[in-house]
């Protein structure tokens, strides 16, 4: 038997809840395409700034 719990609204630790990263003047010169926007969405939270935690518990019988 297993149970799943979902918890919402955690701040993304990678982007600190900002949803993405901005290129500063130094990193702008390394962009592959100059037409790319100066803001890159965070890959961990998909640009939302928030994460959802899904916790699964699997219950098993004790072995004695």
C-alpha positions as CSV (number, residue, x, y, z in Angstrom):
1,X,0.0,0.0,0.0
2,X,1.3,3.5,-0.7
3,X,0.2,7.1,-0.2
4,X,1.2,10.3,-2.0
5,X,1.1,13.7,-0.4
6,X,1.5,17.0,-2.4
7,X,2.8,20.2,-0.9
8,X,2.7,23.5,-2.8
9,X,4.3,26.9,-2.8
10,X,8.0,26.2,-2.1
11,X,10.4,28.8,-3.3
12,X,12.7,27.5,-6.0
13,X,16.2,27.2,-4.5
14,X,18.0,27.5,-7.9
15,X,16.6,30.9,-8.9
16,X,15.6,32.0,-5.4
17,X,11.9,32.4,-6.5
18,X,12.7,34.9,-9.3
19,X,11.8,32.4,-12.1
20,X,14.9,33.0,-14.2
21,X,18.2,34.6,-14.6
22,X,19.3,37.7,-16.4
23,X,22.4,38.0,-18.5
24,X,24.7,40.8,-17.2
25,X,27.0,42.7,-19.5
26,X,29.8,40.2,-19.0
27,X,27.7,37.0,-19.9
28,X,25.8,38.7,-22.7
29,X,28.8,38.3,-25.0
30,X,28.7,34.5,-24.6
31,X,25.1,34.1,-25.9
32,X,24.9,32.0,-28.9
33,X,22.4,34.2,-30.7
34,X,22.3,37.9,-30.1
35,X,18.5,37.9,-30.7
36,X,18.0,35.7,-27.6
37,X,16.3,37.6,-24.8
38,X,18.4,38.8,-21.9
39,X,16.5,36.6,-19.4
40,X,16.8,32.9,-19.3
41,X,13.9,31.0,-17.5
42,X,15.0,28.7,-14.6
43,X,15.0,25.1,-15.7
44,X,14.1,23.7,-12.3
45,X,10.9,25.6,-11.8
46,X,10.1,26.3,-15.5
47,X,10.2,30.0,-14.9
48,X,7.5,29.9,-12.2
49,X,9.7,30.6,-9.1
50,X,7.8,28.0,-7.1
51,X,8.0,24.3,-6.7
52,X,5.6,21.5,-5.7
53,X,6.9,18.7,-3.5
54,X,5.4,15.2,-4.1
55,X,6.1,12.8,-1.3
56,X,5.3,9.1,-1.7
57,X,5.2,6.7,1.2
58,X,5.2,3.0,0.6
59,X,3.9,0.9,3.5
60,X,5.4,-2.5,4.0
61,X,5.0,-5.2,6.6
62,X,7.7,-5.5,9.3
63,X,10.2,-8.3,9.1
64,X,11.0,-9.8,12.5
